[in-house]
Amino acid sequence: MILDYEPGDKVINPKNKDWGIGQVQSIIKEKVTVNFENVGKKVIKANLIELTKI
């Protein structure tokens, strides 16, 4: 699996748009840590949830 984002990129989670805009903090294998403006840091499994780059 090739991820289309890197640390510093702005993303949204299309399934949870109320989380707001997030900034990618780190990527380790399929786990992407994102700091969202409304809910704070979340670890997203990229193989289960596809983030949208903005």
mmCIF entry with sequence, helices, sheets and N, C-alpha, C, O atoms, coordinates in Angstrom:
data_MODEL
# 
_entry.id   MODEL 
# 
_entity.id                         1 
_entity.type                       polymer 
_entity.pdbx_number_of_molecules   1 
# 
_entity_poly.entity_id                      1 
_entity_poly.type                           'polypeptide(L)' 
_entity_poly.nstd_linkage                   no 
_entity_poly.nstd_monomer                   no 
_entity_poly.pdbx_seq_one_letter_code       MILDYEPGDKVINPKNKDWGIGQVQSIIKEKVTVNFENVGKKVIKANLIELTKI 
_entity_poly.pdbx_seq_one_letter_code_can   MILDYEPGDKVINPKNKDWGIGQVQSIIKEKVTVNFENVGKKVIKANLIELTKI 
_entity_poly.pdbx_strand_id                 A 
# 
loop_
_entity_poly_seq.entity_id 
_entity_poly_seq.num 
_entity_poly_seq.mon_id 
_entity_poly_seq.hetero 
1 1  MET n 
1 2  ILE n 
1 3  LEU n 
1 4  ASP n 
1 5  TYR n 
1 6  GLU n 
1 7  PRO n 
1 8  GLY n 
1 9  ASP n 
1 10 LYS n 
1 11 VAL n 
1 12 ILE n 
1 13 ASN n 
1 14 PRO n 
1 15 LYS n 
1 16 ASN n 
1 17 LYS n 
1 18 ASP n 
1 19 TRP n 
1 20 GLY n 
1 21 ILE n 
1 22 GLY n 
1 23 GLN n 
1 24 VAL n 
1 25 GLN n 
1 26 SER n 
1 27 ILE n 
1 28 ILE n 
1 29 LYS n 
1 30 GLU n 
1 31 LYS n 
1 32 VAL n 
1 33 THR n 
1 34 VAL n 
1 35 ASN n 
1 36 PHE n 
1 37 GLU n 
1 38 ASN n 
1 39 VAL n 
1 40 GLY n 
1 41 LYS n 
1 42 LYS n 
1 43 VAL n 
1 44 ILE n 
1 45 LYS n 
1 46 ALA n 
1 47 ASN n 
1 48 LEU n 
1 49 ILE n 
1 50 GLU n 
1 51 LEU n 
1 52 THR n 
1 53 LYS n 
1 54 ILE n 
# 
_struct_asym.id          A 
_struct_asym.entity_id   1 
# 
_struct_conf.conf_type_id            HELX_P 
_struct_conf.id                      HELX_P1 
_struct_conf.pdbx_PDB_helix_id       AA1 
_struct_conf.beg_label_comp_id       LYS 
_struct_conf.beg_label_asym_id       A 
_struct_conf.beg_label_seq_id        17 
_struct_conf.pdbx_beg_PDB_ins_code   ? 
_struct_conf.end_label_comp_id       TRP 
_struct_conf.end_label_asym_id       A 
_struct_conf.end_label_seq_id        19 
_struct_conf.pdbx_end_PDB_ins_code   ? 
_struct_conf.beg_auth_comp_id        LYS 
_struct_conf.beg_auth_asym_id        A 
_struct_conf.beg_auth_seq_id         17 
_struct_conf.end_auth_comp_id        TRP 
_struct_conf.end_auth_asym_id        A 
_struct_conf.end_auth_seq_id         19 
_struct_conf.pdbx_PDB_helix_class    5 
_struct_conf.details                 ? 
_struct_conf.pdbx_PDB_helix_length   3 
# 
_struct_conf_type.id          HELX_P 
_struct_conf_type.criteria    ? 
_struct_conf_type.reference   ? 
# 
_struct_sheet.id               AA1 
_struct_sheet.type             ? 
_struct_sheet.number_strands   5 
_struct_sheet.details          ? 
# 
loop_
_struct_sheet_order.sheet_id 
_struct_sheet_order.range_id_1 
_struct_sheet_order.range_id_2 
_struct_sheet_order.offset 
_struct_sheet_order.sense 
AA1 1 2 ? anti-parallel 
AA1 2 3 ? anti-parallel 
AA1 3 4 ? anti-parallel 
AA1 4 5 ? anti-parallel 
# 
loop_
_struct_sheet_range.sheet_id 
_struct_sheet_range.id 
_struct_sheet_range.beg_label_comp_id 
_struct_sheet_range.beg_label_asym_id 
_struct_sheet_range.beg_label_seq_id 
_struct_sheet_range.pdbx_beg_PDB_ins_code 
_struct_sheet_range.end_label_comp_id 
_struct_sheet_range.end_label_asym_id 
_struct_sheet_range.end_label_seq_id 
_struct_sheet_range.pdbx_end_PDB_ins_code 
_struct_sheet_range.beg_auth_comp_id 
_struct_sheet_range.beg_auth_asym_id 
_struct_sheet_range.beg_auth_seq_id 
_struct_sheet_range.end_auth_comp_id 
_struct_sheet_range.end_auth_asym_id 
_struct_sheet_range.end_auth_seq_id 
AA1 1 GLY A 40 ? LYS A 45 ? GLY A 40 LYS A 45 
AA1 2 LYS A 31 ? PHE A 36 ? LYS A 31 PHE A 36 
AA1 3 GLY A 22 ? ILE A 28 ? GLY A 22 ILE A 28 
AA1 4 LYS A 10 ? ILE A 12 ? LYS A 10 ILE A 12 
AA1 5 THR A 52 ? LYS A 53 ? THR A 52 LYS A 53 
# 
loop_
_atom_site.group_PDB 
_atom_site.id 
_atom_site.type_symbol 
_atom_site.label_atom_id 
_atom_site.label_alt_id 
_atom_site.label_comp_id 
_atom_site.label_asym_id 
_atom_site.label_entity_id 
_atom_site.label_seq_id 
_atom_site.pdbx_PDB_ins_code 
_atom_site.Cartn_x 
_atom_site.Cartn_y 
_atom_site.Cartn_z 
_atom_site.occupancy 
_atom_site.B_iso_or_equiv 
_atom_site.pdbx_formal_charge 
_atom_site.auth_seq_id 
_atom_site.auth_comp_id 
_atom_site.auth_asym_id 
_atom_site.auth_atom_id 
_atom_site.pdbx_PDB_model_num 
ATOM 1   N N  . MET A 1 1  ? 0.844   -1.185 0.000  1.00 0.00 ? 1  MET A N  1 
ATOM 2   C CA . MET A 1 1  ? 0.000   0.000  0.000  1.00 0.00 ? 1  MET A CA 1 
ATOM 3   C C  . MET A 1 1  ? 0.886   1.244  0.000  1.00 0.00 ? 1  MET A C  1 
ATOM 4   O O  . MET A 1 1  ? 1.813   1.350  0.803  1.00 0.00 ? 1  MET A O  1 
ATOM 5   N N  . ILE A 1 2  ? 0.602   2.173  -0.893 1.00 0.00 ? 2  ILE A N  1 
ATOM 6   C CA . ILE A 1 2  ? 1.350   3.421  -0.966 1.00 0.00 ? 2  ILE A CA 1 
ATOM 7   C C  . ILE A 1 2  ? 0.447   4.543  -0.473 1.00 0.00 ? 2  ILE A C  1 
ATOM 8   O O  . ILE A 1 2  ? -0.653  4.738  -0.989 1.00 0.00 ? 2  ILE A O  1 
ATOM 9   N N  . LEU A 1 3  ? 0.919   5.279  0.530  1.00 0.00 ? 3  LEU A N  1 
ATOM 10  C CA . LEU A 1 3  ? 0.143   6.382  1.075  1.00 0.00 ? 3  LEU A CA 1 
ATOM 11  C C  . LEU A 1 3  ? 0.482   7.661  0.329  1.00 0.00 ? 3  LEU A C  1 
ATOM 12  O O  . LEU A 1 3  ? 1.637   7.909  -0.018 1.00 0.00 ? 3  LEU A O  1 
ATOM 13  N N  . ASP A 1 4  ? -0.539  8.466  0.090  1.00 0.00 ? 4  ASP A N  1 
ATOM 14  C CA . ASP A 1 4  ? -0.385  9.672  -0.719 1.00 0.00 ? 4  ASP A CA 1 
ATOM 15  C C  . ASP A 1 4  ? -0.184  10.928 0.131  1.00 0.00 ? 4  ASP A C  1 
ATOM 16  O O  . ASP A 1 4  ? -0.431  12.036 -0.347 1.00 0.00 ? 4  ASP A O  1 
ATOM 17  N N  . TYR A 1 5  ? 0.257   10.778 1.377  1.00 0.00 ? 5  TYR A N  1 
ATOM 18  C CA . TYR A 1 5  ? 0.504   11.931 2.220  1.00 0.00 ? 5  TYR A CA 1 
ATOM 19  C C  . TYR A 1 5  ? 1.734   11.711 3.064  1.00 0.00 ? 5  TYR A C  1 
ATOM 20  O O  . TYR A 1 5  ? 2.220   10.589 3.209  1.00 0.00 ? 5  TYR A O  1 
ATOM 21  N N  . GLU A 1 6  ? 2.233   12.808 3.622  1.00 0.00 ? 6  GLU A N  1 
ATOM 22  C CA . GLU A 1 6  ? 3.441   12.767 4.431  1.00 0.00 ? 6  GLU A CA 1 
ATOM 23  C C  . GLU A 1 6  ? 3.281   13.761 5.580  1.00 0.00 ? 6  GLU A C  1 
ATOM 24  O O  . GLU A 1 6  ? 2.372   14.590 5.548  1.00 0.00 ? 6  GLU A O  1 
ATOM 25  N N  . PRO A 1 7  ? 4.141   13.694 6.589  1.00 0.00 ? 7  PRO A N  1 
ATOM 26  C CA . PRO A 1 7  ? 4.014   14.615 7.721  1.00 0.00 ? 7  PRO A CA 1 
ATOM 27  C C  . PRO A 1 7  ? 3.939   16.073 7.267  1.00 0.00 ? 7  PRO A C  1 
ATOM 28  O O  . PRO A 1 7  ? 4.701   16.526 6.413  1.00 0.00 ? 7  PRO A O  1 
ATOM 29  N N  . GLY A 1 8  ? 2.995   16.784 7.871  1.00 0.00 ? 8  GLY A N  1 
ATOM 30  C CA . GLY A 1 8  ? 2.778   18.184 7.532  1.00 0.00 ? 8  GLY A CA 1 
ATOM 31  C C  . GLY A 1 8  ? 1.594   18.408 6.614  1.00 0.00 ? 8  GLY A C  1 
ATOM 32  O O  . GLY A 1 8  ? 1.065   19.517 6.549  1.00 0.00 ? 8  GLY A O  1 
ATOM 33  N N  . ASP A 1 9  ? 1.163   17.362 5.896  1.00 0.00 ? 9  ASP A N  1 
ATOM 34  C CA . ASP A 1 9  ? 0.023   17.494 4.988  1.00 0.00 ? 9  ASP A CA 1 
ATOM 35  C C  . ASP A 1 9  ? -1.272  17.705 5.774  1.00 0.00 ? 9  ASP A C  1 
ATOM 36  O O  . ASP A 1 9  ? -1.430  17.193 6.882  1.00 0.00 ? 9  ASP A O  1 
ATOM 37  N N  . LYS A 1 10 ? -2.184  18.459 5.190  1.00 0.00 ? 10 LYS A N  1 
ATOM 38  C CA . LYS A 1 10 ? -3.514  18.684 5.769  1.00 0.00 ? 10 LYS A CA 1 
ATOM 39  C C  . LYS A 1 10 ? -4.468  17.656 5.176  1.00 0.00 ? 10 LYS A C  1 
ATOM 40  O O  . LYS A 1 10 ? -4.476  17.427 3.967  1.00 0.00 ? 10 LYS A O  1 
ATOM 41  N N  . VAL A 1 11 ? -5.275  17.037 6.039  1.00 0.00 ? 11 VAL A N  1 
ATOM 42  C CA . VAL A 1 11 ? -6.201  15.989 5.611  1.00 0.00 ? 11 VAL A CA 1 
ATOM 43  C C  . VAL A 1 11 ? -7.538  16.139 6.334  1.00 0.00 ? 11 VAL A C  1 
ATOM 44  O O  . VAL A 1 11 ? -7.645  16.845 7.337  1.00 0.00 ? 11 VAL A O  1 
ATOM 45  N N  . ILE A 1 12 ? -8.555  15.457 5.801  1.00 0.00 ? 12 ILE A N  1 
ATOM 46  C CA . ILE A 1 12 ? -9.816  15.293 6.509  1.00 0.00 ? 12 ILE A CA 1 
ATOM 47  C C  . ILE A 1 12 ? -10.167 13.815 6.490  1.00 0.00 ? 12 ILE A C  1 
ATOM 48  O O  . ILE A 1 12 ? -9.718  13.062 5.625  1.00 0.00 ? 12 ILE A O  1 
ATOM 49  N N  . ASN A 1 13 ? -10.978 13.416 7.458  1.00 0.00 ? 13 ASN A N  1 
ATOM 50  C CA . ASN A 1 13 ? -11.500 12.056 7.479  1.00 0.00 ? 13 ASN A CA 1 
ATOM 51  C C  . ASN A 1 13 ? -12.926 12.145 6.942  1.00 0.00 ? 13 ASN A C  1 
ATOM 52  O O  . ASN A 1 13 ? -13.811 12.637 7.642  1.00 0.00 ? 13 ASN A O  1 
ATOM 53  N N  . PRO A 1 14 ? -13.170 11.679 5.712  1.00 0.00 ? 14 PRO A N  1 
ATOM 54  C CA . PRO A 1 14 ? -14.495 11.830 5.098  1.00 0.00 ? 14 PRO A CA 1 
ATOM 55  C C  . PRO A 1 14 ? -15.623 11.188 5.904  1.00 0.00 ? 14 PRO A C  1 
ATOM 56  O O  . PRO A 1 14 ? -16.777 11.601 5.782  1.00 0.00 ? 14 PRO A O  1 
ATOM 57  N N  . LYS A 1 15 ? -15.310 10.190 6.721  1.00 0.00 ? 15 LYS A N  1 
ATOM 58  C CA . LYS A 1 15 ? -16.346 9.526  7.521  1.00 0.00 ? 15 LYS A CA 1 
ATOM 59  C C  . LYS A 1 15 ? -16.627 10.271 8.825  1.00 0.00 ? 15 LYS A C  1 
ATOM 60  O O  . LYS A 1 15 ? -17.636 10.010 9.480  1.00 0.00 ? 15 LYS A O  1 
ATOM 61  N N  . ASN A 1 16 ? -15.746 11.194 9.206  1.00 0.00 ? 16 ASN A N  1 
ATOM 62  C CA . ASN A 1 16 ? -15.918 11.984 10.426 1.00 0.00 ? 16 ASN A CA 1 
ATOM 63  C C  . ASN A 1 16 ? -15.534 13.433 10.146 1.00 0.00 ? 16 ASN A C  1 
ATOM 64  O O  . ASN A 1 16 ? -14.565 13.943 10.708 1.00 0.00 ? 16 ASN A O  1 
ATOM 65  N N  . LYS A 1 17 ? -16.288 14.087 9.284  1.00 0.00 ? 17 LYS A N  1 
ATOM 66  C CA . LYS A 1 17 ? -15.947 15.456 8.879  1.00 0.00 ? 17 LYS A CA 1 
ATOM 67  C C  . LYS A 1 17 ? -15.995 16.435 10.049 1.00 0.00 ? 17 LYS A C  1 
ATOM 68  O O  . LYS A 1 17 ? -15.342 17.478 10.013 1.00 0.00 ? 17 LYS A O  1 
ATOM 69  N N  . ASP A 1 18 ? -16.771 16.099 11.095 1.00 0.00 ? 18 ASP A N  1 
ATOM 70  C CA . ASP A 1 18 ? -16.863 16.983 12.259 1.00 0.00 ? 18 ASP A CA 1 
ATOM 71  C C  . ASP A 1 18 ? -15.554 17.029 13.055 1.00 0.00 ? 18 ASP A C  1 
ATOM 72  O O  . ASP A 1 18 ? -15.406 17.873 13.938 1.00 0.00 ? 18 ASP A O  1 
ATOM 73  N N  . TRP A 1 19 ? -14.600 16.135 12.756 1.00 0.00 ? 19 TRP A N  1 
ATOM 74  C CA . TRP A 1 19 ? -13.288 16.202 13.406 1.00 0.00 ? 19 TRP A CA 1 
ATOM 75  C C  . TRP A 1 19 ? -12.527 17.437 12.937 1.00 0.00 ? 19 TRP A C  1 
ATOM 76  O O  . TRP A 1 19 ? -11.606 17.892 13.615 1.00 0.00 ? 19 TRP A O  1 
ATOM 77  N N  . GLY A 1 20 ? -12.900 17.976 11.794 1.00 0.00 ? 20 GLY A N  1 
ATOM 78  C CA . GLY A 1 20 ? -12.231 19.145 11.246 1.00 0.00 ? 20 GLY A CA 1 
ATOM 79  C C  . GLY A 1 20 ? -10.999 18.769 10.440 1.00 0.00 ? 20 GLY A C  1 
ATOM 80  O O  . GLY A 1 20 ? -10.776 17.604 10.111 1.00 0.00 ? 20 GLY A O  1 
ATOM 81  N N  . ILE A 1 21 ? -10.211 19.779 10.133 1.00 0.00 ? 21 ILE A N  1 
ATOM 82  C CA . ILE A 1 21 ? -8.985  19.583 9.358  1.00 0.00 ? 21 ILE A CA 1 
ATOM 83  C C  . ILE A 1 21 ? -7.910  19.041 10.282 1.00 0.00 ? 21 ILE A C  1 
ATOM 84  O O  . ILE A 1 21 ? -7.762  19.492 11.418 1.00 0.00 ? 21 ILE A O  1 
ATOM 85  N N  . GLY A 1 22 ? -7.165  18.070 9.781  1.00 0.00 ? 22 GLY A N  1 
ATOM 86  C CA . GLY A 1 22 ? -6.079  17.487 10.554 1.00 0.00 ? 22 GLY A CA 1 
ATOM 87  C C  . GLY A 1 22 ? -4.744  17.668 9.848  1.00 0.00 ? 22 GLY A C  1 
ATOM 88  O O  . GLY A 1 22 ? -4.674  17.822 8.629  1.00 0.00 ? 22 GLY A O  1 
ATOM 89  N N  . GLN A 1 23 ? -3.695  17.645 10.650 1.00 0.00 ? 23 GLN A N  1 
ATOM 90  C CA . GLN A 1 23 ? -2.344  17.707 10.094 1.00 0.00 ? 23 GLN A CA 1 
ATOM 91  C C  . GLN A 1 23 ? -1.642  16.397 10.420 1.00 0.00 ? 23 GLN A C  1 
ATOM 92  O O  . GLN A 1 23 ? -1.591  15.975 11.575 1.00 0.00 ? 23 GLN A O  1 
ATOM 93  N N  . VAL A 1 24 ? -1.101  15.757 9.380  1.00 0.00 ? 24 VAL A N  1 
ATOM 94  C CA . VAL A 1 24 ? -0.387  14.496 9.564  1.00 0.00 ? 24 VAL A CA 1 
ATOM 95  C C  . VAL A 1 24 ? 0.865   14.749 10.400 1.00 0.00 ? 24 VAL A C  1 
ATOM 96  O O  . VAL A 1 24 ? 1.680   15.610 10.067 1.00 0.00 ? 24 VAL A O  1 
ATOM 97  N N  . GLN A 1 25 ? 1.012   13.989 11.493 1.00 0.00 ? 25 GLN A N  1 
ATOM 98  C CA . GLN A 1 25 ? 2.156   14.116 12.380 1.00 0.00 ? 25 GLN A CA 1 
ATOM 99  C C  . GLN A 1 25 ? 3.236   13.088 12.046 1.00 0.00 ? 25 GLN A C  1 
ATOM 100 O O  . GLN A 1 25 ? 4.420   13.416 11.962 1.00 0.00 ? 25 GLN A O  1 
ATOM 101 N N  . SER A 1 26 ? 2.804   11.830 11.856 1.00 0.00 ? 26 SER A N  1 
ATOM 102 C CA . SER A 1 26 ? 3.766   10.776 11.547 1.00 0.00 ? 26 SER A CA 1 
ATOM 103 C C  . SER A 1 26 ? 3.065   9.638  10.821 1.00 0.00 ? 26 SER A C  1 
ATOM 104 O O  . SER A 1 26 ? 1.845   9.489  10.883 1.00 0.00 ? 26 SER A O  1 
ATOM 105 N N  . ILE A 1 27 ? 3.872   8.841  10.133 1.00 0.00 ? 27 ILE A N  1 
ATOM 106 C CA . ILE A 1 27 ? 3.373   7.658  9.433  1.00 0.00 ? 27 ILE A CA 1 
ATOM 107 C C  . ILE A 1 27 ? 4.324   6.516  9.760  1.00 0.00 ? 27 ILE A C  1 
ATOM 108 O O  . ILE A 1 27 ? 5.513   6.576  9.446  1.00 0.00 ? 27 ILE A O  1 
ATOM 109 N N  . ILE A 1 28 ? 3.789   5.473  10.396 1.00 0.00 ? 28 ILE A N  1 
ATOM 110 C CA . ILE A 1 28 ? 4.578   4.281  10.717 1.00 0.00 ? 28 ILE A CA 1 
ATOM 111 C C  . ILE A 1 28 ? 3.804   3.079  10.189 1.00 0.00 ? 28 ILE A C  1 
ATOM 112 O O  . ILE A 1 28 ? 2.765   2.696  10.726 1.00 0.00 ? 28 ILE A O  1 
ATOM 113 N N  . LYS A 1 29 ? 4.343   2.496  9.118  1.00 0.00 ? 29 LYS A N  1 
ATOM 114 C CA . LYS A 1 29 ? 3.666   1.414  8.388  1.00 0.00 ? 29 LYS A CA 1 
ATOM 115 C C  . LYS A 1 29 ? 2.294   1.899  7.963  1.00 0.00 ? 29 LYS A C  1 
ATOM 116 O O  . LYS A 1 29 ? 2.201   2.881  7.228  1.00 0.00 ? 29 LYS A O  1 
ATOM 117 N N  . GLU A 1 30 ? 1.193   1.228  8.412  1.00 0.00 ? 30 GLU A N  1 
ATOM 118 C CA . GLU A 1 30 ? -0.141  1.664  7.998  1.00 0.00 ? 30 GLU A CA 1 
ATOM 119 C C  . GLU A 1 30 ? -0.798  2.586  9.014  1.00 0.00 ? 30 GLU A C  1 
ATOM 120 O O  . GLU A 1 30 ? -1.953  2.971  8.831  1.00 0.00 ? 30 GLU A O  1 
ATOM 121 N N  . LYS A 1 31 ? -0.087  2.953  10.086 1.00 0.00 ? 31 LYS A N  1 
ATOM 122 C CA . LYS A 1 31 ? -0.662  3.827  11.116 1.00 0.00 ? 31 LYS A CA 1 
ATOM 123 C C  . LYS A 1 31 ? -0.237  5.276  10.900 1.00 0.00 ? 31 LYS A C  1 
ATOM 124 O O  . LYS A 1 31 ? 0.948   5.610  10.886 1.00 0.00 ? 31 LYS A O  1 
ATOM 125 N N  . VAL A 1 32 ? -1.252  6.121  10.734 1.00 0.00 ? 32 VAL A N  1 
ATOM 126 C CA . VAL A 1 32 ? -1.014  7.545  10.483 1.00 0.00 ? 32 VAL A CA 1 
ATOM 127 C C  . VAL A 1 32 ? -1.523  8.321  11.699 1.00 0.00 ? 32 VAL A C  1 
ATOM 128 O O  . VAL A 1 32 ? -2.700  8.227  12.048 1.00 0.00 ? 32 VAL A O  1 
ATOM 129 N N  . THR A 1 33 ? -0.649  9.078  12.334 1.00 0.00 ? 33 THR A N  1 
ATOM 130 C CA . THR A 1 33 ? -1.053  9.921  13.458 1.00 0.00 ? 33 THR A CA 1 
ATOM 131 C C  . THR A 1 33 ? -1.390  11.301 12.913 1.00 0.00 ? 33 THR A C  1 
ATOM 132 O O  . THR A 1 33 ? -0.580  11.945 12.247 1.00 0.00 ? 33 THR A O  1 
ATOM 133 N N  . VAL A 1 34 ? -2.618  11.738 13.216 1.00 0.00 ? 34 VAL A N  1 
ATOM 134 C CA . VAL A 1 34 ? -3.112  13.017 12.706 1.00 0.00 ? 34 VAL A CA 1 
ATOM 135 C C  . VAL A 1 34 ? -3.616  13.848 13.880 1.00 0.00 ? 34 VAL A C  1 
ATOM 136 O O  . VAL A 1 34 ? -4.315  13.333 14.753 1.00 0.00 ? 34 VAL A O  1 
ATOM 137 N N  . ASN A 1 35 ? -3.264  15.126 13.905 1.00 0.00 ? 35 ASN A N  1 
ATOM 138 C CA . ASN A 1 35 ? -3.755  16.046 14.922 1.00 0.00 ? 35 ASN A CA 1 
ATOM 139 C C  . ASN A 1 35 ? -4.914  16.830 14.309 1.00 0.00 ? 35 ASN A C  1 
ATOM 140 O O  . ASN A 1 35 ? -4.700  17.725 13.492 1.00 0.00 ? 35 ASN A O  1 
ATOM 141 N N  . PHE A 1 36 ? -6.159  16.488 14.713 1.00 0.00 ? 36 PHE A N  1 
ATOM 142 C CA . PHE A 1 36 ? -7.354  17.141 14.187 1.00 0.00 ? 36 PHE A CA 1 
ATOM 143 C C  . PHE A 1 36 ? -7.722  18.342 15.043 1.00 0.00 ? 36 PHE A C  1 
ATOM 144 O O  . PHE A 1 36 ? -7.527  18.329 16.258 1.00 0.00 ? 36 PHE A O  1 
ATOM 145 N N  . GLU A 1 37 ? -8.261  19.391 14.401 1.00 0.00 ? 37 GLU A N  1 
ATOM 146 C CA . GLU A 1 37 ? -8.556  20.628 15.103 1.00 0.00 ? 37 GLU A CA 1 
ATOM 147 C C  . GLU A 1 37 ? -9.651  20.483 16.159 1.00 0.00 ? 37 GLU A C  1 
ATOM 148 O O  . GLU A 1 37 ? -9.628  21.206 17.155 1.00 0.00 ? 37 GLU A O  1 
ATOM 149 N N  . ASN A 1 38 ? -10.607 19.576 15.974 1.00 0.00 ? 38 ASN A N  1 
ATOM 150 C CA . ASN A 1 38 ? -11.731 19.467 16.913 1.00 0.00 ? 38 ASN A CA 1 
ATOM 151 C C  . ASN A 1 38 ? -11.631 18.316 17.900 1.00 0.00 ? 38 ASN A C  1 
ATOM 152 O O  . ASN A 1 38 ? -12.312 18.336 18.925 1.00 0.00 ? 38 ASN A O  1 
ATOM 153 N N  . VAL A 1 39 ? -10.804 17.311 17.624 1.00 0.00 ? 39 VAL A N  1 
ATOM 154 C CA . VAL A 1 39 ? -10.742 16.133 18.501 1.00 0.00 ? 39 VAL A CA 1 
ATOM 155 C C  . VAL A 1 39 ? -9.331  15.764 18.937 1.00 0.00 ? 39 VAL A C  1 
ATOM 156 O O  . VAL A 1 39 ? -9.149  14.784 19.660 1.00 0.00 ? 39 VAL A O  1 
ATOM 157 N N  . GLY A 1 40 ? -8.338  16.523 18.516 1.00 0.00 ? 40 GLY A N  1 
ATOM 158 C CA . GLY A 1 40 ? -6.964  16.240 18.911 1.00 0.00 ? 40 GLY A CA 1 
ATOM 159 C C  . GLY A 1 40 ? -6.336  15.123 18.100 1.00 0.00 ? 40 GLY A C  1 
ATOM 160 O O  . GLY A 1 40 ? -6.723  14.864 16.960 1.00 0.00 ? 40 GLY A O  1 
ATOM 161 N N  . LYS A 1 41 ? -5.356  14.463 18.712 1.00 0.00 ? 41 LYS A N  1 
ATOM 162 C CA . LYS A 1 41 ? -4.601  13.426 17.988 1.00 0.00 ? 41 LYS A CA 1 
ATOM 163 C C  . LYS A 1 41 ? -5.372  12.124 17.893 1.00 0.00 ? 41 LYS A C  1 
ATOM 164 O O  . LYS A 1 41 ? -5.973  11.650 18.857 1.00 0.00 ? 41 LYS A O  1 
ATOM 165 N N  . LYS A 1 42 ? -5.331  11.568 16.699 1.00 0.00 ? 42 LYS A N  1 
ATOM 166 C CA . LYS A 1 42 ? -5.938  10.265 16.422 1.00 0.00 ? 42 LYS A CA 1 
ATOM 167 C C  . LYS A 1 42 ? -4.943  9.441  15.619 1.00 0.00 ? 42 LYS A C  1 
ATOM 168 O O  . LYS A 1 42 ? -4.243  9.961  14.750 1.00 0.00 ? 42 LYS A O  1 
ATOM 169 N N  . VAL A 1 43 ? -4.892  8.147  15.922 1.00 0.00 ? 43 VAL A N  1 
ATOM 170 C CA . VAL A 1 43 ? -4.078  7.217  15.134 1.00 0.00 ? 43 VAL A CA 1 
ATOM 171 C C  . VAL A 1 43 ? -5.038  6.495  14.198 1.00 0.00 ? 43 VAL A C  1 
ATOM 172 O O  . VAL A 1 43 ? -5.953  5.799  14.639 1.00 0.00 ? 43 VAL A O  1 
ATOM 173 N N  . ILE A 1 44 ? -4.815  6.673  12.908 1.00 0.00 ? 44 ILE A N  1 
ATOM 174 C CA . ILE A 1 44 ? -5.688  6.136  11.866 1.00 0.00 ? 44 ILE A CA 1 
ATOM 175 C C  . ILE A 1 44 ? -4.986  4.969  11.195 1.00 0.00 ? 44 ILE A C  1 
ATOM 176 O O  . ILE A 1 44 ? -3.824  5.077  10.801 1.00 0.00 ? 44 ILE A O  1 
ATOM 177 N N  . LYS A 1 45 ? -5.691  3.855  11.064 1.00 0.00 ? 45 LYS A N  1 
ATOM 178 C CA . LYS A 1 45 ? -5.151  2.734  10.288 1.00 0.00 ? 45 LYS A CA 1 
ATOM 179 C C  . LYS A 1 45 ? -5.514  2.984  8.832  1.00 0.00 ? 45 LYS A C  1 
ATOM 180 O O  . LYS A 1 45 ? -6.675  2.869  8.439  1.00 0.00 ? 45 LYS A O  1 
ATOM 181 N N  . ALA A 1 46 ? -4.504  3.327  8.037  1.00 0.00 ? 46 ALA A N  1 
ATOM 182 C CA . ALA A 1 46 ? -4.722  3.733  6.645  1.00 0.00 ? 46 ALA A CA 1 
ATOM 183 C C  . ALA A 1 46 ? -5.299  2.613  5.786  1.00 0.00 ? 46 ALA A C  1 
ATOM 184 O O  . ALA A 1 46 ? -5.889  2.878  4.738  1.00 0.00 ? 46 ALA A O  1 
ATOM 185 N N  . ASN A 1 47 ? -5.134  1.362  6.221  1.00 0.00 ? 47 ASN A N  1 
ATOM 186 C CA . ASN A 1 47 ? -5.704  0.268  5.429  1.00 0.00 ? 47 ASN A CA 1 
ATOM 187 C C  . ASN A 1 47 ? -7.211  0.116  5.707  1.00 0.00 ? 47 ASN A C  1 
ATOM 188 O O  . ASN A 1 47 ? -7.896  -0.615 4.991  1.00 0.00 ? 47 ASN A O  1 
ATOM 189 N N  . LEU A 1 48 ? -7.734  0.804  6.747  1.00 0.00 ? 48 LEU A N  1 
ATOM 190 C CA . LEU A 1 48 ? -9.168  0.739  7.051  1.00 0.00 ? 48 LEU A CA 1 
ATOM 191 C C  . LEU A 1 48 ? -9.895  2.047  6.755  1.00 0.00 ? 48 LEU A C  1 
ATOM 192 O O  . LEU A 1 48 ? -11.060 2.025  6.356  1.00 0.00 ? 48 LEU A O  1 
ATOM 193 N N  . ILE A 1 49 ? -9.231  3.180  6.941  1.00 0.00 ? 49 ILE A N  1 
ATOM 194 C CA . ILE A 1 49 ? -9.840  4.492  6.730  1.00 0.00 ? 49 ILE A CA 1 
ATOM 195 C C  . ILE A 1 49 ? -8.967  5.283  5.764  1.00 0.00 ? 49 ILE A C  1 
ATOM 196 O O  . ILE A 1 49 ? -7.765  5.441  5.978  1.00 0.00 ? 49 ILE A O  1 
ATOM 197 N N  . GLU A 1 50 ? -9.582  5.767  4.716  1.00 0.00 ? 50 GLU A N  1 
ATOM 198 C CA . GLU A 1 50 ? -8.825  6.554  3.727  1.00 0.00 ? 50 GLU A CA 1 
ATOM 199 C C  . GLU A 1 50 ? -9.007  8.037  4.005  1.00 0.00 ? 50 GLU A C  1 
ATOM 200 O O  . GLU A 1 50 ? -10.115 8.562  3.903  1.00 0.00 ? 50 GLU A O  1 
ATOM 201 N N  . LEU A 1 51 ? -7.931  8.704  4.354  1.00 0.00 ? 51 LEU A N  1 
ATOM 202 C CA . LEU A 1 51 ? -7.961  10.136 4.579  1.00 0.00 ? 51 LEU A CA 1 
ATOM 203 C C  . LEU A 1 51 ? -7.914  10.862 3.246  1.00 0.00 ? 51 LEU A C  1 
ATOM 204 O O  . LEU A 1 51 ? -7.334  10.368 2.280  1.00 0.00 ? 51 LEU A O  1 
ATOM 205 N N  . THR A 1 52 ? -8.528  12.039 3.200  1.00 0.00 ? 52 THR A N  1 
ATOM 206 C CA . THR A 1 52 ? -8.524  12.849 1.988  1.00 0.00 ? 52 THR A CA 1 
ATOM 207 C C  . THR A 1 52 ? -7.594  14.024 2.179  1.00 0.00 ? 52 THR A C  1 
ATOM 208 O O  . THR A 1 52 ? -7.756  14.811 3.112  1.00 0.00 ? 52 THR A O  1 
ATOM 209 N N  . LYS A 1 53 ? -6.613  14.145 1.290  1.00 0.00 ? 53 LYS A N  1 
ATOM 210 C CA . LYS A 1 53 ? -5.648  15.230 1.340  1.00 0.00 ? 53 LYS A CA 1 
ATOM 211 C C  . LYS A 1 53 ? -6.311  16.505 0.827  1.00 0.00 ? 53 LYS A C  1 
ATOM 212 O O  . LYS A 1 53 ? -7.036  16.474 -0.168 1.00 0.00 ? 53 LYS A O  1 
ATOM 213 N N  . ILE A 1 54 ? -6.064  17.622 1.502  1.00 0.00 ? 54 ILE A N  1 
ATOM 214 C CA . ILE A 1 54 ? -6.631  18.899 1.043  1.00 0.00 ? 54 ILE A CA 1 
ATOM 215 C C  . ILE A 1 54 ? -5.550  19.908 0.765  1.00 0.00 ? 54 ILE A C  1 
ATOM 216 O O  . ILE A 1 54 ? -5.846  21.036 0.371  1.00 0.00 ? 54 ILE A O  1 
# 
